[in-house]
Amino acid sequence: MYTAIDKKGKIPAYMQLYMALRDKITEGAFPYGTKLPSKRALAKDCGVSVATAEHAYALLCDEDYCEMRERSGCYVRYSKAKSFPSFGEIINEKEVTPLDIKFTDIPFSAVSKRMRKVLLDYGERILLKSPNNGAYELREAICHYLFRSRNIKVTPGQVVIGSGAEYLYGICIQMLGTNRKVALENPSYEKIREVYGANGAQCEMLDMDKEGIKLKALKKCEASILHVTPFHSYPSLITASLQRRLEYLRWARERGAFIIEDDYASEFLLTGTAPQTLFSLSGQENVIYINTFSKTIAPSLRAGYMLLPEKLLPLYEERIGFYSCSVPMLEQYFITDWINSGDFERNINRKRHKGTSKKS
Protein backbone atom coordinates (compact mmCIF):
# COMPACT_ATOMS: atom_id res chain seq x y z
CA MET A 1 0.00 0.00 0.00
CA TYR A 2 1.77 3.11 -1.24
CA THR A 3 1.62 6.22 0.95
CA ALA A 4 4.06 9.10 0.56
CA ILE A 5 5.72 9.95 3.89
CA ASP A 6 7.47 13.30 4.30
CA LYS A 7 10.31 12.34 6.63
CA LYS A 8 11.50 15.95 6.87
CA GLY A 9 8.08 17.36 7.71
CA LYS A 10 6.90 18.60 11.09
CA ILE A 11 4.29 15.84 11.41
CA PRO A 12 5.79 12.55 12.71
CA ALA A 13 5.88 9.68 10.22
CA TYR A 14 3.57 7.49 12.31
CA MET A 15 0.97 10.28 12.41
CA GLN A 16 1.18 10.84 8.64
CA LEU A 17 0.68 7.11 8.12
CA TYR A 18 -2.20 7.00 10.62
CA MET A 19 -3.99 9.91 8.92
CA ALA A 20 -3.52 8.41 5.46
CA LEU A 21 -4.90 5.04 6.60
CA ARG A 22 -7.78 6.67 8.47
CA ASP A 23 -8.78 8.68 5.40
CA LYS A 24 -8.67 5.61 3.17
CA ILE A 25 -10.79 3.66 5.65
CA THR A 26 -13.44 6.39 6.04
CA GLU A 27 -13.59 7.00 2.29
CA GLY A 28 -14.18 3.35 1.44
CA ALA A 29 -10.83 2.08 0.14
CA PHE A 30 -10.78 -0.43 3.01
CA PRO A 31 -14.41 -1.52 3.64
CA TYR A 32 -15.65 -2.95 6.93
CA GLY A 33 -14.02 -6.29 7.76
CA THR A 34 -11.06 -5.81 5.39
CA LYS A 35 -7.70 -7.07 6.58
CA LEU A 36 -5.04 -4.37 6.37
CA PRO A 37 -1.51 -5.15 5.15
CA SER A 38 0.85 -6.66 7.69
CA LYS A 39 3.03 -4.23 9.63
CA ARG A 40 6.11 -5.42 7.78
CA ALA A 41 4.48 -5.10 4.36
CA LEU A 42 3.14 -1.64 5.21
CA ALA A 43 6.53 -0.51 6.50
CA LYS A 44 8.29 -1.76 3.35
CA ASP A 45 5.80 -0.17 0.95
CA CYS A 46 5.92 3.20 2.72
CA GLY A 47 9.65 3.24 3.47
CA VAL A 48 9.25 3.45 7.26
CA SER A 49 10.19 1.26 10.20
CA VAL A 50 7.99 -1.57 11.46
CA ALA A 51 7.66 0.33 14.74
CA THR A 52 6.21 3.31 12.84
CA ALA A 53 3.65 1.09 11.13
CA GLU A 54 2.81 -0.58 14.45
CA HIS A 55 2.28 2.82 16.09
CA ALA A 56 -0.07 3.91 13.30
CA TYR A 57 -2.11 0.73 13.66
CA ALA A 58 -2.27 1.18 17.42
CA LEU A 59 -3.78 4.65 16.97
CA LEU A 60 -6.36 3.29 14.53
CA CYS A 61 -7.32 0.64 17.05
CA ASP A 62 -7.46 3.15 19.92
CA GLU A 63 -9.96 5.22 17.94
CA ASP A 64 -12.00 2.15 16.99
CA TYR A 65 -11.29 2.34 13.27
CA CYS A 66 -9.64 -1.08 13.46
CA GLU A 67 -9.05 -4.05 15.72
CA MET A 68 -6.06 -6.34 16.14
CA ARG A 69 -6.82 -10.05 16.05
CA GLU A 70 -4.30 -12.34 17.68
CA ARG A 71 -2.16 -14.23 15.15
CA SER A 72 -4.29 -12.86 12.33
CA GLY A 73 -3.67 -9.15 11.80
CA CYS A 74 -5.38 -5.77 11.78
CA TYR A 75 -9.00 -5.58 10.56
CA VAL A 76 -11.25 -2.61 9.76
CA ARG A 77 -14.05 -2.00 12.26
CA TYR A 78 -15.23 1.26 10.78
CA SER A 79 -18.59 1.04 9.05
CA LYS A 80 -19.79 3.50 6.44
CA ALA A 81 -23.07 3.66 8.34
CA LYS A 82 -21.24 5.55 11.08
CA SER A 83 -20.24 8.47 8.91
CA PHE A 84 -19.12 9.08 5.37
CA PRO A 85 -20.82 7.48 2.35
CA SER A 86 -18.92 5.04 0.19
CA PHE A 87 -18.35 5.42 -3.55
CA GLY A 88 -21.46 3.32 -4.11
CA GLU A 89 -23.63 5.82 -2.25
CA ILE A 90 -22.12 8.84 -3.97
CA ILE A 91 -22.91 7.49 -7.43
CA ASN A 92 -25.99 5.32 -7.57
CA GLU A 93 -25.27 3.11 -10.56
CA LYS A 94 -26.01 -0.35 -9.20
CA GLU A 95 -29.49 -0.05 -10.50
CA VAL A 96 -29.04 -0.02 -14.02
CA THR A 97 6.58 -6.85 -17.47
CA PRO A 98 9.62 -6.76 -15.62
CA LEU A 99 8.43 -10.12 -14.42
CA ASP A 100 7.04 -12.67 -16.86
CA ILE A 101 4.04 -14.51 -15.48
CA LYS A 102 4.19 -18.24 -16.05
CA PHE A 103 1.31 -20.62 -15.64
CA THR A 104 3.05 -22.08 -12.59
CA ASP A 105 2.74 -18.65 -10.94
CA ILE A 106 -1.06 -18.65 -11.20
CA PRO A 107 -2.83 -20.54 -8.39
CA PHE A 108 -5.23 -22.46 -10.64
CA SER A 109 -6.93 -24.23 -7.74
CA ALA A 110 -7.72 -20.85 -6.16
CA VAL A 111 -8.99 -19.50 -9.48
CA SER A 112 -11.27 -22.48 -10.11
CA LYS A 113 -12.59 -22.36 -6.54
CA ARG A 114 -13.39 -18.67 -6.82
CA MET A 115 -15.01 -19.14 -10.23
CA ARG A 116 -17.37 -21.72 -8.71
CA LYS A 117 -18.11 -19.30 -5.88
CA VAL A 118 -18.95 -16.55 -8.35
CA LEU A 119 -21.33 -18.85 -10.22
CA LEU A 120 -23.14 -19.64 -6.96
CA ASP A 121 -23.15 -16.09 -5.60
CA TYR A 122 -24.21 -14.26 -8.77
CA GLY A 123 -26.34 -16.96 -10.39
CA GLU A 124 -28.31 -15.80 -13.41
CA ARG A 125 -26.83 -12.30 -13.15
CA ILE A 126 -23.86 -13.57 -15.17
CA LEU A 127 -26.25 -13.96 -18.14
CA LEU A 128 -27.35 -10.32 -18.12
CA LYS A 129 -25.96 -7.72 -20.50
CA SER A 130 -23.18 -5.64 -18.97
CA PRO A 131 -23.56 -1.86 -18.63
CA ASN A 132 -21.66 -0.23 -21.48
CA ASN A 133 -18.78 0.94 -19.29
CA GLY A 134 -18.65 -2.28 -17.26
CA ALA A 135 -20.25 -3.80 -14.17
CA TYR A 136 -20.58 -1.28 -11.35
CA GLU A 137 -19.28 -3.81 -8.81
CA LEU A 138 -16.02 -4.21 -10.72
CA ARG A 139 -15.54 -0.49 -11.27
CA GLU A 140 -16.10 0.14 -7.56
CA ALA A 141 -13.62 -2.61 -6.59
CA ILE A 142 -11.01 -1.08 -8.91
CA CYS A 143 -11.55 2.33 -7.27
CA HIS A 144 -10.96 0.89 -3.81
CA TYR A 145 -7.89 -1.04 -4.94
CA LEU A 146 -6.29 1.95 -6.67
CA PHE A 147 -6.92 4.22 -3.70
CA ARG A 148 -5.33 1.91 -1.15
CA SER A 149 -2.46 0.66 -3.33
CA ARG A 150 -1.59 3.56 -5.67
CA ASN A 151 -3.14 6.56 -3.91
CA ILE A 152 -5.30 7.17 -7.00
CA LYS A 153 -8.72 8.47 -6.03
CA VAL A 154 -11.45 8.17 -8.65
CA THR A 155 -15.14 7.34 -8.72
CA PRO A 156 -16.68 4.34 -10.53
CA GLY A 157 -18.07 6.76 -13.11
CA GLN A 158 -14.51 7.48 -14.28
CA VAL A 159 -13.72 3.79 -14.91
CA VAL A 160 -14.32 2.07 -18.26
CA ILE A 161 -13.91 -1.71 -18.60
CA GLY A 162 -12.74 -3.21 -21.90
CA SER A 163 -11.23 -6.40 -23.30
CA GLY A 164 -7.55 -5.60 -22.87
CA ALA A 165 -5.15 -2.75 -23.59
CA GLU A 166 -5.35 -2.93 -27.39
CA TYR A 167 -9.13 -2.50 -27.32
CA LEU A 168 -8.78 0.47 -24.97
CA TYR A 169 -6.14 2.11 -27.21
CA GLY A 170 -8.73 2.13 -29.99
CA ILE A 171 -11.42 3.51 -27.68
CA CYS A 172 -9.08 6.33 -26.62
CA ILE A 173 -8.18 7.49 -30.11
CA GLN A 174 -11.81 7.32 -31.28
CA MET A 175 -12.79 9.48 -28.30
CA LEU A 176 -9.99 12.06 -28.69
CA GLY A 177 -10.14 12.18 -32.50
CA THR A 178 -8.70 9.92 -35.19
CA ASN A 179 -7.30 12.85 -37.17
CA ARG A 180 -4.73 13.66 -34.48
CA LYS A 181 -1.02 12.96 -34.38
CA VAL A 182 0.11 10.60 -31.63
CA ALA A 183 3.66 10.62 -30.25
CA LEU A 184 5.05 7.21 -29.22
CA GLU A 185 8.22 6.03 -27.52
CA ASN A 186 10.87 4.70 -29.88
CA PRO A 187 11.07 1.76 -29.47
CA SER A 188 7.64 0.80 -28.20
CA TYR A 189 5.20 -2.10 -28.30
CA GLU A 190 4.47 -2.49 -32.01
CA LYS A 191 0.73 -3.07 -31.61
CA ILE A 192 0.26 0.41 -30.16
CA ARG A 193 1.29 1.99 -33.46
CA GLU A 194 -0.74 -0.56 -35.42
CA VAL A 195 -3.94 0.14 -33.45
CA TYR A 196 -3.63 3.90 -33.83
CA GLY A 197 -2.80 3.53 -37.52
CA ALA A 198 -5.81 1.27 -38.08
CA ASN A 199 -7.97 4.02 -36.58
CA GLY A 200 -6.59 6.66 -38.95
CA ALA A 201 -4.16 8.42 -36.62
CA GLN A 202 -0.61 9.41 -37.60
CA CYS A 203 2.17 8.26 -35.29
CA GLU A 204 5.37 10.15 -34.55
CA MET A 205 8.19 8.11 -32.98
CA LEU A 206 10.30 9.87 -30.31
CA ASP A 207 13.76 8.59 -29.37
CA MET A 208 14.55 7.80 -25.73
CA ASP A 209 17.48 8.02 -23.35
CA LYS A 210 17.92 6.30 -20.00
CA GLU A 211 15.40 8.66 -18.32
CA GLY A 212 12.61 8.39 -20.88
CA ILE A 213 11.67 10.29 -24.04
CA LYS A 214 14.30 12.86 -24.98
CA LEU A 215 13.03 16.33 -24.16
CA LYS A 216 14.37 17.80 -27.39
CA ALA A 217 12.37 15.27 -29.42
CA LEU A 218 9.25 15.84 -27.31
CA LYS A 219 9.38 19.64 -27.74
CA LYS A 220 9.93 19.39 -31.50
CA CYS A 221 7.12 16.91 -32.19
CA GLU A 222 3.80 18.05 -33.66
CA ALA A 223 1.61 15.58 -31.79
CA SER A 224 -1.32 16.52 -29.57
CA ILE A 225 -1.44 13.09 -27.87
CA LEU A 226 1.47 11.40 -26.11
CA HIS A 227 1.24 7.65 -25.47
CA VAL A 228 3.82 6.55 -22.89
CA THR A 229 4.67 3.52 -20.80
CA PRO A 230 6.49 5.32 -17.97
CA PHE A 231 7.38 2.20 -16.00
CA HIS A 232 9.50 -0.51 -17.61
CA SER A 233 8.64 0.39 -21.19
CA TYR A 234 8.72 -2.50 -23.66
CA PRO A 235 11.10 -3.45 -25.29
CA SER A 236 13.61 -0.87 -23.97
CA LEU A 237 12.84 -1.68 -20.28
CA ILE A 238 13.35 2.02 -19.48
CA THR A 239 11.53 3.54 -16.51
CA ALA A 240 11.09 7.29 -16.84
CA SER A 241 12.55 9.34 -13.99
CA LEU A 242 10.23 11.44 -11.85
CA GLN A 243 11.71 14.60 -13.37
CA ARG A 244 11.06 13.31 -16.89
CA ARG A 245 7.48 12.38 -15.99
CA LEU A 246 6.94 15.91 -14.71
CA GLU A 247 8.30 17.21 -18.03
CA TYR A 248 5.75 15.08 -19.89
CA LEU A 249 3.01 16.74 -17.84
CA ARG A 250 4.46 20.20 -18.42
CA TRP A 251 4.52 19.54 -22.18
CA ALA A 252 0.88 18.40 -22.19
CA ARG A 253 -0.26 21.33 -20.06
CA GLU A 254 1.50 23.96 -22.20
CA ARG A 255 0.29 22.42 -25.46
CA GLY A 256 -3.24 21.56 -24.36
CA ALA A 257 -2.44 17.94 -25.24
CA PHE A 258 -3.48 14.62 -23.70
CA ILE A 259 -1.33 11.82 -22.33
CA ILE A 260 -2.34 8.16 -22.51
CA GLU A 261 -0.53 6.39 -19.68
CA ASP A 262 -0.02 2.67 -20.36
CA ASP A 263 0.72 1.22 -16.92
CA TYR A 264 0.95 -2.49 -17.65
CA ALA A 265 3.93 -3.29 -15.41
CA SER A 266 4.50 -0.89 -12.53
CA GLU A 267 2.70 -3.07 -9.96
CA PHE A 268 5.55 -5.56 -10.30
CA LEU A 269 8.43 -3.11 -9.92
CA LEU A 270 10.79 -4.43 -7.28
CA THR A 271 11.66 -1.13 -5.63
CA GLY A 272 9.50 -1.67 -2.55
CA THR A 273 7.11 1.23 -3.17
CA ALA A 274 4.77 1.73 -6.10
CA PRO A 275 5.82 4.79 -8.15
CA GLN A 276 3.50 7.74 -8.63
CA THR A 277 1.56 7.54 -11.86
CA LEU A 278 1.21 10.39 -14.32
CA PHE A 279 -2.53 10.21 -13.68
CA SER A 280 -2.09 10.99 -9.98
CA LEU A 281 0.66 13.57 -10.57
CA SER A 282 -1.48 15.44 -13.09
CA GLY A 283 -4.36 16.11 -10.75
CA GLN A 284 -6.48 14.16 -13.28
CA GLU A 285 -6.49 17.03 -15.76
CA ASN A 286 -5.25 15.60 -19.05
CA VAL A 287 -4.06 12.01 -18.45
CA ILE A 288 -5.94 8.84 -19.39
CA TYR A 289 -4.74 5.83 -17.42
CA ILE A 290 -4.83 2.27 -18.85
CA ASN A 291 -4.06 -1.02 -17.08
CA THR A 292 -5.00 -4.67 -17.58
CA PHE A 293 -5.36 -7.89 -15.61
CA SER A 294 -3.43 -10.10 -18.03
CA LYS A 295 -0.18 -9.62 -16.08
CA THR A 296 -1.65 -9.56 -12.60
CA ILE A 297 -4.09 -12.49 -12.92
CA ALA A 298 -3.72 -14.48 -16.16
CA PRO A 299 -2.73 -13.87 -19.81
CA SER A 300 -5.97 -15.44 -21.04
CA LEU A 301 -8.06 -12.93 -19.09
CA ARG A 302 -8.71 -10.30 -21.75
CA ALA A 303 -9.91 -7.57 -19.41
CA GLY A 304 -8.55 -4.14 -18.66
CA TYR A 305 -9.70 -0.73 -17.57
CA MET A 306 -9.06 2.92 -18.22
CA LEU A 307 -9.51 5.93 -15.96
CA LEU A 308 -10.84 9.15 -17.47
CA PRO A 309 -10.45 12.66 -16.08
CA GLU A 310 -13.87 13.99 -15.14
CA LYS A 311 -13.71 16.68 -17.82
CA LEU A 312 -13.51 13.97 -20.52
CA LEU A 313 -16.63 12.10 -19.38
CA PRO A 314 -19.05 14.16 -21.54
CA LEU A 315 -16.81 13.62 -24.59
CA TYR A 316 -16.68 9.89 -23.87
CA GLU A 317 -20.47 9.65 -23.64
CA GLU A 318 -20.96 11.70 -26.78
CA ARG A 319 -18.51 9.88 -29.04
CA ILE A 320 -18.17 6.30 -27.81
CA GLY A 321 -20.55 5.82 -24.89
CA PHE A 322 -22.75 3.66 -27.12
CA TYR A 323 -20.16 0.85 -27.30
CA SER A 324 -21.20 -2.29 -25.42
CA CYS A 325 -18.76 -3.63 -22.86
CA SER A 326 -16.67 -6.36 -24.48
CA VAL A 327 -15.93 -8.33 -21.27
CA PRO A 328 -18.40 -11.10 -20.24
CA MET A 329 -20.16 -10.58 -16.90
CA LEU A 330 -18.77 -13.85 -15.53
CA GLU A 331 -15.21 -12.56 -15.94
CA GLN A 332 -16.13 -9.17 -14.53
CA TYR A 333 -17.68 -10.69 -11.41
CA PHE A 334 -14.72 -13.05 -11.03
CA ILE A 335 -12.25 -10.13 -11.06
CA THR A 336 -14.48 -8.22 -8.64
CA ASP A 337 -14.45 -11.10 -6.18
CA TRP A 338 -10.72 -11.67 -6.67
CA ILE A 339 -9.97 -8.02 -5.81
CA ASN A 340 -12.41 -7.75 -2.90
CA SER A 341 -11.15 -10.95 -1.29
CA GLY A 342 -7.57 -9.66 -1.14
CA ASP A 343 -6.26 -12.49 -3.34
CA PHE A 344 -5.43 -10.02 -6.10
CA GLU A 345 -3.00 -8.02 -3.97
CA ARG A 346 -1.63 -11.11 -2.23
CA ASN A 347 -0.76 -12.62 -5.60
CA ILE A 348 1.02 -9.41 -6.65
CA ASN A 349 2.96 -9.36 -3.38
CA ARG A 350 3.99 -13.01 -3.82
CA LYS A 351 5.25 -12.19 -7.29
CA ARG A 352 7.15 -9.17 -6.01
CA HIS A 353 8.78 -11.15 -3.23
CA LYS A 354 9.64 -13.97 -5.59
CA GLY A 355 11.27 -11.52 -7.96
CA THR A 356 13.15 -9.83 -5.11
CA SER A 357 14.56 -13.13 -3.86
CA LYS A 358 15.72 -14.06 -7.40
CA LYS A 359 17.36 -10.67 -7.79
CA SER A 360 19.23 -10.98 -4.52
Secondary structure, DSSP 4 states (H G I P E B T S, - for coil): ------TTSSS-HHHHHHHHHHHHHHTTSS-TTPBPPPHHHHHHHHT--HHHHHHHHHHHHHTTSEEEETTTEEEE---GGGSS--HHHHS--S----S---GGGS-HHHHHHHHHHHHHHHGGGGGSPPPTT--HHHHHHHHHHHHHHH-----GGGEEEESSHHHHHHHHHHHH-TTSEEEEEES--HHHHHHHHHTT-EEEEEEEETTEE-HHHHHH---SEEEE--SS-TTT-----HHHHHHHHHHHHHHT-EEEEE-SSGGG-SSSSPPPPHHHHTTSSSEEEEEESTTTT-TT---EEEE--GGGHHHHHHHTTTSPP-S-HHHHHHHHHHHHHTHHHHHHHHHHHHHHHHH-
